[in-house]
Amino acid sequence: MNSGPASPMSFCILVYGSDQLLLNTRTMVLEKAGYAVLTAIEASDVERIILSQKISLLVLCHTLSSEKCEAALELAESRRPVIRSLVLTAGMTPCSERAHDAILSAFDGPRRLVETVEKLFQTIPAAI
């Protein structure tokens, strides 16, 4: 059995936000880095995807209200506690006071986004 780090395609990322253009851009960046990526623009889509897919990382965009951000984190924690979370900010405080695995400024750019995702996945098994 291989005990080395898992390949990016071993992980599925759900990116949730309210701006379709930003969702598309972030999806493209993460897919180019080798990750499987799903997107959600509605809370109902987040719930459906979390319940039906093996999501390893939930990325919450800065375009979400604090209520939507909190609800998504609560859903992920209650339905799939192993899901990691990355909250993107836009020069302000994160959308939630809840503990996150990582917080990143949306202005840090695509390279930093990929680096942060890679760091989050370095220590977890592929089969979560």
Secondary structure, DSSP 8 states (H G I E B T S, - for coil): ---S---GGG-EEEEE-S-HHHHHHHHHHHHHTT-EEEEESSHHHHHHHHHHS---EEEE-TTS-HHHHHHHHHHHHHH-TT-EEEEEESSS--S-SS--SEEEEGGG-HHHHHHHHHHHHTTS-TT-
